[in-house]
Amino acid sequence: MSVFSLKLAIEQNRLFNGEISPLFTSEQTRKARAFHQKIAGYQPTPLCELNELASLFGVGKILVKDESQRFGLNAFKMLGGTYAIAQLLCEKYQMDINDFSFEKIKNTIKEKMTFATTTDGNHGRGVAWAARQLGQHAVVYMPKGSAQERVDHILNLGAECIVTDMNYDDTVRMTMQTAKERGWEVVQDTAWEGYTKIPTWIMQGYSTLADEAVEQMKQLGIERPTHVFLQAGVGAMAGGVLGYMADVYGAQRLHSVIVEPELADCIYRSGVKGDIVNVSGDMPTIMAGLACGEPNPLGWTVLRNCATQFISCQDSVAALGMRVLGNPTGKDPRIISGESGAVGLGVLAAVHYHPQRETLMAKLGLNRDSVVLVISTEGDTDVKHYREVVWEGAYPTTA
């Protein structure tokens, strides 16, 4: 077997208390999923069993939730944006979310609305999709260095898309200021003082994927996962999903690992310090969807209370995950997973091939009885870069 060492900094969460957030319960998730189920074309994304890979890696099961098949948008993010926009409109027009339909609200809106957001790609695509369904306008700002293919996906949905010369977090601030000046509605998945309602709805929307996974595991005869690996940018998806799963299983019974790129590891650093830490600069990681330097306080609260460990890793870990998922072992299904989507599985692979494998397995509590859930949050949203990694070997496992 090959042996190589990729950087994996693992930090135990010393602030863990297992406290459940009232914002991200199974009750809130059921409400969000009921909304999504009414959207034309809804179906749960696949939960893939990688049994042969699990045997190779020395764990009981590896389960991958494949979000590349979400509403034809190649990523999970629309779950949050659509739910938040629906809640926003229901509040504005005094409607019950249980009675919401795109057609009904489209005929109710009396004045043209503009939804504004900042994105690395997938969230903005979801907001643009929802705006088009409603016959409204979306303005999407992206940080410098954004891939042209991700820009084109947003433009093709009829939205306006502007790439700035700033990093993600500075672009968020510019978006907020511009929207305030122009009377636009901001639909952002991070939170700050005075702006928590919409990001809460977004995070609740994200948890639909976790509810599907729980249901799918039951159908497979799996009582619960022992481990869940969740990638984090601002921590909105990780917080929403972990909040729900902690409510369902109990945080103490779930070994949850939050994974970030070392170039944008604000959650990891916050875990080390025990309080929110911001990361500044360009953050030029290949995991574009995770290139965020300022934690969402709503998500951080959940992760601080319920996450078991935090990991900061190099970009080659994500690249390894992409290659492993795209080139399966034996009869395991093939999964097309992008840079931000594959990093959880990449950690498992990096541990397996590490010269200190046994030590890392023990540190993560992994053994032959482990049932590991990972979320592949996106497919090949940047096909050119996907092929550079998977076909051409960019970001190799050796120096």
Buried (B, 14 or more C-beta within 10 A) or exposed (E): EEEBEBEBBBBEBEBBEEEBBEBBBBEBBBBBBEBBEEBEEEEBBBBBBBBBBBBBBBBBBBBBBBBBBBBEBBBBBBBBBBBBBBBBBBEEEEBEBEEBBBEEBEEBBEEEBBBBBBBBBBBBBBBBBBBBBBBBBBBBBBBBBBBEBBBEBBBEBBBBBEBBEBBBBBBBEBBBEBBEEEEBBBBBBBBBEEEBEBBBBBBBBBBBBBBBBBEBBEEEEBEBBBBBBBBBBBBBBBBBBBBBBBBBBEBEEBBBBBBBBBBBBBBBBBBBEEEBBEBEEBBBBBBBBBBBBBBBBBBBBBBBBBBBBBBBBBBBBBBBBBBBBBEBBEEBEEBBBBBBBBBBBBBBBBBBBBEEBEEBBEBBEBEEEBBBBBBBBBBBBBBEBBEBBBEEEBBEBEE
